[in-house]
Amino acid sequence: MPINQQGSINTTALVVPDLYVQIVPPSVTLLNGVPTNILGAVGTAQWGPKNAPAIVGSMADYSRLFGAIQNRKYDLGTQLAVAVLQGASNFRAVRVTDGTDVAASVVVLTNCITFTSKYTGSLANADTVTIAAGSQASTFKAVVARAGRVPEVFDNIGGTGNALWVNMAAAINAGQSGIRGASDLIVASAGVGVTAPSLANYTLTGGTDGVATITGSVLVGVDTVPRTGMYALRSSGASVGLLADCDDSTTWSTQIAYGLAEGTYMIGVGPAGDSIANAITTKATAGVDSYAFKLLFGDWIYFLDTVNGVTRLVSPQGYVAGRLSNLSPEQSSLNKPLYGIVGTQKSMQSLMYSGAELQALGQAGIDVIANPIPAGNMFGVRFGHNSSSSAVIHGDNYTRMTNYSASTLDAGMGIFVGKLQSSKPTDSTRRAAGATISAFLQAMVDQGMLDDYSVVCDLSNNPLNRQALGYMQADVKARYLSVVEYFIVNLEGGQSVQINRQSVALA
């Protein structure tokens, strides 16, 4: 009495009399939407893995992986810090360098063992390795320490002469089975020395960050394996992305191409202290006109950096990206308060944007952080637009809902490839595919994320000649909820105004 998955046996060619049970999967597969709160960011850091998207959920995570935020342009941690102030809590952080970065190291007893930081960067310059007597007789231990972290202890390392150094390197690099894993801070390389250990502290030195010549090209990176910079975020699931402080207009078109391919809403910015006229000209020259890219005016933000004890100027990207990643995809950044802003370059001069200035920016497809916003005297995004010139797709909600819907369908509908479809109107494959998409869209309607939809996946759009070539097609329409941008209140007031009310008869 065998049990089989449906389709694994030929039910028209059975020979042995028996009971055959087939497991039939549900006819309707329910799609769970992909996450829309992942913010991908690229920038420089004190330490940590390079050109690899590290998962970061808080600034404590960031500090552990990359070190403290730095008072310098292109700093990855700064953009994450201001995004956290907006409620963002799911990041894919990519560290980049200019190629001059060096890992801190120290050589012990000339040629016995070398301790080298696991990653390049200045953060490791204060790391220490202490060689001391082990807990067991005739053994040694190595204690790897960094301020603010629990020391890593590799105990009871035995051996004499060079064998001891080889064993110590093996313990640090591979861990000690059942006791502790490999070091998160250093790698060790045993030399050929045979000198007995000196019980002493050894401090790593010489680490550098590699940030002297960071450019837009470094932040963008290359799209060949191994990918670097922005391209390291491919397949990371980031729904919103930014290149920290990248005000290089020559990168904008490349960011758009990436955003369209990955379904990522890229947040760009103009240079600090930019003029409106120059911003409009620069955008036109760069040929930026796409729903995949949001361009922020170069009115940079004064941020209270409590880590470095200064109030400093930072790009507005992290504020907007953090707010967007913390909003449901049908929402717009328009008129939402932003937090952690001391002021902008304009507001710190006690200036506000005039109606003419805002109109010029809005017509050009350039968004801006301003105070006040329609909701009141607070800092917020003034338009909630991407860089597209089309009025029907220039909203944040269009970009994010389109990317969300497309990514969810892309992640879940591949199960229908390889299945069979028939010419019958009641074909189960087409019916299941259409029902799956409908269930996902109806869930969005029920959650107040979508206005209406339609799904067609039947013989009307899957004629026999197309089926014969292996095609199955579903035509989906989804109407998004509209964002109120212009609220008109008509007020008629005066002593002569006539108020007419209709009496309602009570039953």
Residue pairs with C-beta under 8 A, 6 or more apart in sequence:
1 18
1 19
1 20
1 21
2 18
2 20
2 21
3 21
3 22
3 23
4 20
4 21
4 22
4 23
5 22
5 23
6 22
6 23
6 24
6 25
8 22
9 20
9 22
11 20
11 22
14 20
27 428
27 431
27 432
27 435
28 432
28 435
28 436
28 439
29 412
29 415
29 432
29 436
30 436
30 439
30 440
31 408
31 409
31 411
31 412
31 413
31 436
31 437
31 439
31 440
32 408
32 412
33 404
33 408
33 440
33 444
34 237
34 239
34 404
34 407
34 408
34 411
35 90
35 237
35 239
36 239
36 325
36 328
36 329
36 400
36 404
37 88
37 89
37 90
37 239
37 325
37 326
38 90
38 91
38 92
38 236
38 237
38 238
38 239
38 240
38 325
39 83
39 88
39 90
39 91
39 92
39 238
39 239
39 240
39 241
39 242
39 321
39 322
39 325
40 53
40 91
40 92
40 94
40 233
40 236
40 238
40 240
40 241
40 242
40 264
41 76
41 79
41 80
41 83
41 91
41 92
41 93
41 94
41 241
41 242
41 243
41 244
41 318
41 321
42 76
42 94
42 96
42 219
42 221
42 229
42 230
42 232
42 233
42 241
42 242
42 243
42 244
43 74
43 75
43 76
43 77
43 78
43 79
43 94
43 95
43 96
43 219
43 243
43 244
43 245
44 70
44 72
44 74
44 75
44 76
44 95
44 96
44 97
44 209
44 210
44 211
44 214
44 244
45 66
45 67
45 70
45 75
45 76
45 77
45 93
45 95
45 121
45 209
46 66
46 67
46 68
46 70
46 121
46 122
46 123
46 209
47 65
47 66
47 67
47 117
47 119
47 120
47 121
47 122
47 123
47 124
47 207
47 209
48 54
48 65
48 66
48 67
48 95
48 119
48 121
49 65
49 95
49 119
50 95
50 96
50 97
50 101
50 119
50 120
50 228
51 94
51 95
51 96
51 221
51 226
51 227
51 228
51 229
51 232
52 94
52 232
53 92
53 93
53 94
53 232
53 233
53 236
53 238
54 65
54 66
54 92
54 93
54 94
54 95
55 61
55 91
55 92
56 62
56 65
56 80
56 91
56 92
56 93
57 89
57 90
57 91
58 84
58 89
59 69
59 77
59 80
59 81
59 84
62 69
62 77
62 80
62 81
62 91
62 93
63 77
63 148
64 149
65 93
66 76
66 77
66 93
66 95
67 77
67 121
67 123
68 77
68 123
68 307
68 308
69 75
69 77
69 78
69 80
69 81
69 305
69 307
69 308
70 77
70 78
70 308
71 305
71 308
71 310
71 312
72 211
73 214
73 245
74 211
74 214
74 219
74 244
74 245
74 246
75 244
75 245
76 93
76 94
76 95
76 244
78 244
78 303
78 305
78 314
78 318
79 242
79 244
79 245
79 314
79 315
79 317
79 318
79 321
80 88
80 91
80 93
80 318
81 307
81 318
82 301
82 303
82 314
82 318
82 319
82 322
82 340
83 91
83 318
83 319
83 321
83 322
83 325
84 322
85 319
85 322
85 339
85 340
86 319
86 322
86 323
86 326
86 338
86 339
86 340
87 322
87 323
87 326
88 321
88 322
88 323
88 325
88 326
89 326
90 325
92 233
92 236
92 237
92 238
94 229
94 230
94 232
94 233
96 214
96 218
96 219
96 221
96 228
96 229
97 120
97 209
97 210
97 211
97 214
97 218
98 210
98 211
98 212
98 213
98 214
98 215
98 218
99 210
100 208
100 210
100 212
100 213
101 120
101 121
101 208
101 209
101 210
101 211
102 120
102 206
102 207
102 208
102 210
103 116
103 117
103 118
103 119
103 120
103 121
103 124
103 206
103 207
104 116
104 117
104 121
104 122
104 124
104 125
104 127
104 204
104 205
104 206
104 207
105 114
105 115
105 116
105 117
105 204
105 205
105 206
106 114
106 115
106 129
106 202
106 203
106 204
106 205
107 113
107 114
108 114
108 115
108 129
108 131
108 197
108 202
109 193
109 195
109 197
109 198
110 191
110 193
110 195
111 191
111 192
111 193
112 162
112 165
112 190
112 191
112 193
112 194
112 195
112 197
113 165
113 168
113 169
113 188
113 189
113 190
113 191
113 193
114 188
114 189
114 191
115 129
115 144
115 172
115 186
115 187
115 188
115 202
115 204
116 186
116 187
116 188
116 189
116 204
117 124
117 127
117 185
117 186
117 187
117 204
117 207
118 124
118 183
118 184
118 185
118 186
118 187
120 207
120 208
120 209
120 210
121 207
121 208
121 209
121 210
122 207
122 208
122 209
123 146
123 207
124 146
124 185
124 186
124 204
124 207
125 203
125 204
125 205
125 206
125 207
126 146
126 147
126 203
126 204
127 144
127 145
127 146
127 185
127 186
127 203
127 204
128 144
128 145
128 201
128 202
128 203
128 204
129 142
129 143
129 144
129 145
129 186
129 201
129 202
129 204
130 142
130 143
130 145
130 200
130 201
130 202
131 140
131 141
131 142
131 197
131 198
131 199
131 200
131 202
132 140
132 141
132 143
132 199
133 139
133 140
133 141
133 199
134 140
134 141
134 155
134 156
134 157
134 158
135 141
135 155
135 156
136 156
136 158
138 158
139 155
139 156
139 157
139 158
140 157
140 164
140 168
140 197
141 153
141 154
141 155
141 156
141 157
142 153
142 154
142 157
142 168
142 171
142 172
143 151
143 152
143 153
143 154
144 151
144 152
144 154
144 172
144 183
144 185
144 186
145 151
145 152
146 185
149 185
152 180
152 183
152 184
152 185
153 180
154 168
154 171
154 172
154 176
154 180
154 183
155 176
155 179
157 164
157 167
157 168
157 171
158 164
158 167
159 165
159 166
159 167
160 196
161 194
162 190
162 192
162 193
162 194
164 196
164 197
165 190
165 191
165 193
166 190
168 188
168 190
169 188
169 189
169 190
172 182
172 183
172 186
172 187
172 188
173 182
173 183
173 187
173 188
174 182
175 181
175 182
186 204
215 248
216 243
216 246
216 248
216 250
216 251
217 251
218 229
219 229
219 230
219 243
219 244
219 246
219 251
220 229
220 230
220 231
220 243
220 251
220 254
220 255
221 227
221 228
221 229
221 230
221 231
221 232
222 228
222 229
222 231
223 231
223 234
227 234
229 243
230 241
230 243
230 254
230 255
230 258
231 258
233 241
233 262
233 264
234 262
235 262
238 262
238 264
239 263
239 264
239 265
239 325
239 329
239 400
239 403
239 404
239 407
240 264
240 265
240 267
240 321
240 324
240 325
241 255
241 258
241 259
241 262
241 264
241 265
241 266
241 267
241 321
242 266
242 267
242 268
242 317
242 318
242 321
243 251
243 255
243 268
244 315
244 317
244 318
245 269
245 314
245 315
245 317
246 268
246 269
247 269
247 270
247 271
247 272
247 298
247 315
249 270
249 282
249 283
249 285
249 286
249 288
250 286
251 268
252 268
252 286
252 288
252 293
252 295
253 286
253 287
253 288
255 266
255 268
255 293
256 266
256 288
256 290
256 292
256 293
258 264
258 266
259 265
259 266
259 290
259 292
259 293
260 290
260 292
263 403
263 406
263 407
264 292
264 403
265 292
265 293
265 294
265 324
265 386
265 396
265 399
265 400
265 403
266 292
266 293
266 294
267 294
267 296
267 317
267 320
267 321
267 324
268 288
268 293
268 294
268 295
268 296
268 317
269 295
269 296
269 297
269 298
269 300
269 315
269 316
269 317
270 278
270 279
270 282
270 295
270 296
270 297
270 298
270 366
271 298
272 298
272 300
272 313
272 315
272 345
273 298
273 300
273 345
274 282
274 297
274 298
274 299
276 297
276 357
276 360
276 361
279 297
279 298
279 361
279 364
279 366
280 360
280 361
280 364
280 366
283 295
283 364
283 365
283 366
283 387
284 364
288 295
288 365
288 387
289 365
289 387
289 388
289 389
290 386
290 387
290 388
291 386
291 387
291 388
291 390
291 393
291 394
291 398
291 399
291 402
292 386
292 399
293 386
293 387
294 320
294 367
294 385
294 386
294 387
294 396
294 399
295 365
295 366
295 367
295 387
296 315
296 316
296 317
296 320
296 366
296 367
296 368
296 369
297 361
297 366
297 367
297 368
299 316
299 344
299 345
299 346
299 368
299 369
299 370
300 313
300 314
300 315
300 316
300 344
300 345
301 313
301 314
301 315
301 316
301 319
301 341
301 342
301 343
301 344
301 369
302 311
302 312
302 313
302 314
302 341
302 342
302 343
302 344
302 345
302 348
303 311
303 312
303 313
303 314
303 340
303 341
303 342
304 311
304 340
304 342
305 311
305 312
311 342
313 345
316 344
316 369
319 338
319 340
319 341
319 369
320 333
320 338
320 367
320 369
320 381
323 333
323 336
323 338
323 381
324 333
324 396
324 400
327 333
327 336
327 400
328 449
329 397
329 400
329 401
329 403
329 404
329 449
330 397
330 400
330 401
330 444
330 448
330 449
330 450
330 480
330 481
331 396
331 397
331 400
332 384
332 395
332 396
332 397
332 483
333 367
333 380
333 381
333 384
333 396
334 380
334 381
334 382
334 383
334 384
334 396
334 483
334 485
335 373
335 374
335 375
335 380
335 381
335 384
336 380
336 381
337 373
337 375
337 378
337 379
337 380
338 369
338 378
338 379
338 380
338 381
341 369
341 371
341 379
342 348
344 369
344 370
344 371
344 379
346 352
346 353
346 370
347 370
347 371
347 379
352 370
352 371
352 372
353 361
353 368
353 370
353 382
358 368
358 370
358 382
361 367
361 368
361 382
361 383
362 383
362 385
365 385
365 386
365 387
365 388
365 389
365 394
366 387
367 381
367 382
367 383
367 384
367 385
368 381
368 382
368 383
369 379
369 380
369 381
369 382
370 379
370 380
370 382
371 377
371 378
371 379
371 380
372 378
373 379
373 380
373 381
373 382
374 487
384 395
384 396
384 397
384 483
384 485
385 394
385 395
385 396
386 393
386 394
386 395
386 396
386 398
386 399
387 394
388 394
392 398
393 399
395 483
397 480
397 481
397 483
398 480
401 449
401 450
401 478
401 480
405 478
408 440
409 437
409 440
409 476
412 436
412 440
413 433
413 436
413 437
416 429
416 432
416 433
416 472
419 429
420 429
421 427
421 429
421 430
421 462
421 467
421 472
422 429
423 459
423 464
423 467
425 458
425 459
429 472
430 457
430 458
430 462
430 472
431 457
433 457
433 472
433 474
434 455
434 456
434 457
434 458
434 474
437 455
437 457
437 474
437 476
438 453
438 455
441 450
441 453
441 455
441 476
441 478
442 453
444 450
444 453
445 451
445 452
445 453
448 481
449 481
450 478
450 479
450 480
450 481
451 479
451 480
451 481
451 482
452 478
452 479
453 476
453 477
453 478
453 479
454 476
454 477
455 474
455 475
455 476
455 477
456 474
456 475
456 476
457 472
457 473
457 474
457 475
461 473
461 474
461 475
462 471
462 472
462 473
466 473
